[in-house]
């Protein structure tokens, strides 16, 4: 019976690793709980002693390995310890296997290293890739076709959408102007400090002009239906790589406080979504729905010979920059130092704890 529980515990850990995004926040938290059980006698049966502390322990590791700050919804985090995922009962089974040499910790961090190396390789390839060899299909395929990166496909999709949108707007040299009504100059004089701070206008500059830009809201770390991008010329943008159900589209429209909303999705029933949005009176708010077919068509145009050295080059540079923000990496020496200081380099993963070290196909170039 004990062996069955161990197998079930490992299966749950593997599921957690498989579903995690590239940074493996929750698996790292599991490893840190096990590390403290092994090194300082943490009581695995006392959930409250590590429910919230595990979040802080994970943050400390991410700061070392990925050099970024993590902000996660507390309920999203607490789900880690729910009965269907990894409650204390199964954490205790992992702890029993791990207690002597840290093999489960090593197993988790070996997965982290594997993803670390693969992302580093992908970024390096993008940085040396000839612009006429870029393939949107291959870039997304890196995340879609390998189970170990499938959890990050939404973020990869968001990156390519942002790179396309912002690059096209910038290349068009679009401008946004804002002016104070001439009949409101008395009000402007009395509230000039407010206007200067909020609008950028004052009595000497009642009209301003600035480049049109789009901005990513940030690197969200938990699944949500929140805003992904906003533009300084009006619309907000929500990106969903997975199928977008009509009710989800409505929830997004209701949840984003913006006058106009664009929805970008891989596959959707456009007519049914439009019909439902019209029914509840949100049709004026939704500017439109962009599908993966639109993105593929626009990307293809950006990389024809006419635009390769302008749009194509700008898009690849934007993808690289967003990759650095979304998947920041410390240097290999830092990772190795952490790995070796914990003694994981002395552990030989065998049998059930062996992992597949083969990297996914990182080739971004067109065939």
C-alpha positions in Angstrom: 0.0 0.0 0.0 2.9 2.3 0.9 4.5 1.9 -2.5 1.2 2.6 -4.2 1.0 5.9 -2.3 4.5 6.8 -3.3 3.7 6.1 -7.0 0.5 8.2 -6.7 2.5 11.0 -5.1 5.1 11.0 -7.9 2.3 10.9 -10.5 0.8 14.0 -8.9 4.2 15.8 -8.9 4.7 14.9 -12.5 1.3 16.3 -13.4 2.1 19.5 -11.6 5.5 19.8 -13.4 3.8 19.0 -16.8 1.1 21.7 -16.3 3.4 24.4 -14.9 4.6 27.3 -16.9 8.3 27.5 -17.7 9.3 28.8 -14.3 7.8 25.8 -12.4 6.7 27.9 -9.4 4.6 25.2 -7.7 7.1 22.3 -8.3 9.8 24.5 -6.8 7.7 25.2 -3.8 7.3 21.4 -3.3 11.1 21.0 -3.6 11.6 23.7 -1.0 9.1 22.1 1.4 10.9 18.8 1.1 14.3 20.6 1.5 13.2 22.1 4.8 11.8 18.8 6.0 15.1 17.1 5.2 17.4 19.8 6.5 15.5 21.3 9.5 12.8 18.8 10.4 9.7 20.7 9.0 6.5 18.8 10.0 4.9 17.9 6.7 1.6 17.0 8.5 1.3 20.6 9.7 0.0 22.3 6.6 -0.2 25.8 8.2 3.5 25.7 8.9 4.3 25.9 5.2 1.1 26.8 3.3 2.2 30.5 3.0 5.9 30.1 3.8 6.3 27.9 0.8 5.3 30.9 -1.4 8.1 33.0 0.2 10.6 30.1 -0.2 9.7 29.8 -3.9 10.0 33.5 -4.4 13.5 33.4 -3.0 14.5 30.7 -5.4 13.0 32.5 -8.4 14.8 35.6 -7.5 18.1 33.7 -7.6 17.4 31.6 -10.7 15.3 33.8 -12.8 15.9 37.3 -11.4 12.3 38.4 -11.3 9.6 39.1 -8.8 6.7 36.7 -8.5 3.1 37.8 -7.7 0.5 35.1 -7.5 -3.1 35.1 -6.4 -3.4 33.5 -2.9 -6.2 31.2 -3.9 -4.3 30.0 -7.0 -1.4 29.2 -4.6 -3.5 27.5 -2.0 -4.8 25.1 -4.6 -1.4 23.4 -4.6 -2.4 21.8 -1.3 -6.0 20.9 -2.3 -6.9 17.1 -2.1 -6.8 16.6 -5.9 -3.3 18.0 -6.2 -0.7 17.6 -3.4 -2.2 17.6 0.1 0.0 16.7 3.1 -0.8 13.1 2.7 1.1 12.9 -0.6 3.8 15.4 0.3 4.6 13.1 3.2 5.2 10.2 0.8 7.5 12.4 -1.3 9.3 13.4 1.9 9.9 9.8 2.9 11.6 9.2 -0.4 13.5 12.5 -0.3 14.7 12.5 3.3 18.1 10.8 2.9 19.7 12.5 -0.1 17.2 14.9 -1.6 16.5 12.9 -4.7 13.0 14.4 -5.2 14.4 17.9 -4.8 17.1 17.0 -7.4 14.4 15.6 -9.7 12.4 18.9 -9.6 15.5 21.1 -10.1 16.7 18.9 -12.9 13.4 19.7 -14.7 14.0 23.4 -13.9 17.5 23.1 -15.4 16.2 21.4 -18.5 13.7 24.2 -19.1 16.4 26.8 -18.3 18.7 25.4 -20.9 16.0 25.1 -23.5 14.8 28.7 -23.1 18.4 29.9 -23.2 18.9 28.0 -26.5 15.7 29.4 -28.0 16.7 32.9 -27.1 20.2 32.5 -28.5 18.8 31.1 -31.7 16.4 34.0 -32.1 19.3 36.5 -31.6 21.4 34.9 -34.4 18.5 34.0 -36.8 18.5 35.7 -40.2 15.3 37.7 -40.6 14.2 35.9 -43.7 14.4 32.5 -41.9 11.9 33.4 -39.1 8.9 31.1 -38.8 5.9 32.0 -36.6 4.7 28.4 -36.8 8.1 27.1 -35.6 8.3 29.6 -32.7 4.8 28.7 -31.4 5.6 25.0 -32.1 8.4 25.2 -29.6 5.8 25.7 -26.9 2.9 23.7 -28.4 4.6 20.6 -29.5 6.5 19.8 -26.3 4.6 18.8 -23.2 7.2 20.5 -21.0 6.5 23.9 -22.4 2.8 23.6 -23.2 1.9 25.4 -20.0 3.6 28.6 -21.3 1.8 28.7 -24.7 -0.5 31.5 -23.6 2.4 33.7 -22.8 4.2 32.8 -26.0 1.1 33.6 -28.0 0.7 36.9 -26.1 4.4 37.8 -27.0 3.9 37.3 -30.7 0.6 39.2 -30.7 2.3 42.1 -28.9 5.4 42.1 -31.1 3.2 42.3 -34.2 0.8 44.9 -33.0 3.3 47.3 -31.5 5.8 46.9 -34.4 3.1 47.6 -37.0 1.9 50.7 -35.1 5.4 52.0 -34.6 6.5 51.3 -38.2 3.4 53.3 -39.4 4.7 56.2 -37.3 1.2 56.6 -35.9 0.7 59.6 -33.6 -1.8 60.3 -30.9 -2.8 63.9 -30.2 -4.6 65.3 -27.1 -5.9 68.9 -26.8 -7.8 71.0 -24.3 -10.9 72.7 -25.5 -10.3 76.4 -26.0 -13.5 77.1 -24.0 -11.9 75.3 -21.0 -8.8 77.4 -20.7 -10.0 79.1 -17.5 -10.4 75.7 -16.0 -7.0 74.7 -17.3 -5.4 77.7 -15.6 -7.0 76.9 -12.2 -6.1 73.2 -12.5 -2.9 73.5 -14.5 -0.8 71.3 -12.1 -3.5 68.6 -12.3 -3.6 68.8 -16.1 0.2 68.8 -16.4 0.4 65.6 -14.3 -2.6 63.7 -15.6 -2.9 64.9 -19.2 0.6 66.3 -20.0 -1.0 69.6 -21.1 -0.6 73.1 -19.6 -1.3 76.7 -20.7 1.9 76.8 -22.8 1.1 73.4 -24.3 -2.7 73.0 -24.6 -2.2 70.4 -27.4 0.3 67.5 -27.2 1.3 64.8 -29.7 3.0 61.5 -28.9 3.7 58.2 -30.7 0.9 55.6 -30.6 2.0 52.6 -28.6 0.8 49.4 -27.1 1.9 48.1 -23.7 1.8 44.7 -22.1 0.2 44.9 -18.7 2.8 42.6 -17.2 3.9 39.0 -16.9 0.9 37.5 -15.2 1.8 34.4 -13.3 -1.6 32.7 -12.8 -4.4 31.8 -15.1 -6.9 34.6 -15.3 -9.1 36.5 -17.7 -7.5 39.9 -17.0 -6.2 42.5 -19.4 -3.1 41.6 -21.4 -2.4 44.8 -23.3 -3.6 48.4 -23.5 -3.0 51.1 -26.1 -2.5 54.8 -25.5 -5.0 55.4 -28.4 -8.0 53.6 -27.0 -8.5 49.8 -27.1 -7.6 47.2 -24.6 -6.5 43.8 -25.8 -7.2 40.4 -24.4 -5.2 37.4 -25.8 -6.4 33.8 -25.4 -4.5 31.0 -27.1 -6.9 28.3 -26.1 -10.4 28.1 -27.5 -12.5 31.1 -26.4 -16.0 30.1 -25.3 -18.8 32.7 -25.8 -19.4 33.2 -22.1 -15.7 33.7 -21.5 -15.7 36.5 -24.1 -18.6 38.1 -22.3 -16.8 37.8 -18.9 -13.8 39.5 -20.4 -15.9 42.3 -21.8 -17.5 42.9 -18.4 -14.3 42.6 -16.5 -12.1 45.1 -18.4 -12.8 48.8 -17.8 -12.1 50.2 -21.3 -14.2 51.9 -23.9 -13.1 49.4 -26.6 -11.9 45.9 -26.4 -10.1 43.6 -28.9 -10.1 39.9 -28.4 -7.4 37.8 -29.9 -7.9 34.0 -29.9 -6.6 30.9 -31.5 -10.1 29.5 -32.3 -13.5 30.7 -31.6 -17.1 30.7 -32.8 -17.1 34.3 -34.0 -20.8 34.4 -34.9 -22.0 32.9 -31.7 -19.8 35.3 -29.7 -21.0 38.3 -31.6 -24.6 37.1 -31.2 -24.3 36.7 -27.4 -22.5 40.0 -27.0 -25.2 41.8 -28.9 -27.8 40.1 -26.7 -26.4 41.6 -23.5 -25.7 45.0 -25.1 -21.9 44.9 -25.2 -21.5 45.1 -29.0 -20.5 48.8 -28.8 -17.6 47.9 -26.5 -16.2 45.1 -28.6 -14.2 46.5 -31.5 -13.5 43.1 -33.0 -12.2 39.6 -32.7 -8.9 38.6 -34.2 -8.2 35.0 -35.0 -5.0 33.0 -35.5 -5.7 33.2 -39.3 -5.5 37.0 -39.2 -2.2 36.8 -37.2 -0.7 34.3 -39.6 -1.7 36.4 -42.6 -0.2 39.6 -41.1 2.9 37.9 -40.0 3.4 36.5 -43.5 3.2 40.0 -45.0 5.7 41.4 -42.4 8.3 38.9 -43.6 8.0 39.3 -47.4 11.2 40.8 -48.9 9.6 44.3 -49.0 9.3 44.5 -45.2 11.9 42.0 -43.9 14.5 44.6 -43.0 12.0 47.0 -41.3 9.0 45.2 -39.9 10.5 41.7 -39.8 13.6 42.9 -38.0 11.6 45.0 -35.5 9.2 42.1 -34.8 12.1 39.7 -34.0 13.7 42.3 -31.8 10.4 42.8 -29.9 9.9 39.0 -29.5 13.5 38.7 -28.0 12.9 41.6 -25.6 9.5 40.2 -24.4 11.1 36.7 -24.1 13.7 38.3 -21.8 11.0 39.9 -19.7 8.7 36.8 -19.6 11.5 34.2 -19.1 14.4 36.0 -17.5 17.4 33.8 -16.9 20.4 34.1 -14.6 23.7 33.0 -15.9 24.6 29.3 -16.0 27.2 29.8 -13.2 24.5 31.0 -10.8 22.3 28.0 -11.5 25.2 25.6 -11.2 26.3 27.2 -7.9 22.9 26.8 -6.4 22.5 23.2 -7.8 25.9 22.2 -6.5 25.6 23.9 -3.1 22.5 21.8 -2.4 24.5 18.7 -3.4 22.2 17.8 -6.2 25.2 17.3 -8.5 26.2 14.2 -6.5 22.8 12.6 -7.0 22.3 10.1 -9.9 18.7 10.0 -11.0 17.7 6.5 -11.8 14.6 4.3 -12.2 11.4 6.2 -11.5 13.3 9.5 -10.9 15.1 9.6 -14.2 14.1 12.4 -16.5 14.3 12.8 -20.2 17.1 15.2 -20.9 16.4 15.6 -24.5 15.7 19.2 -25.4 12.7 20.0 -27.7 13.4 21.0 -31.3 14.5 24.6 -31.0 14.7 25.3 -34.7 13.0 28.6 -35.5 14.0 28.8 -39.1 11.7 28.0 -42.0 12.2 24.6 -43.6 
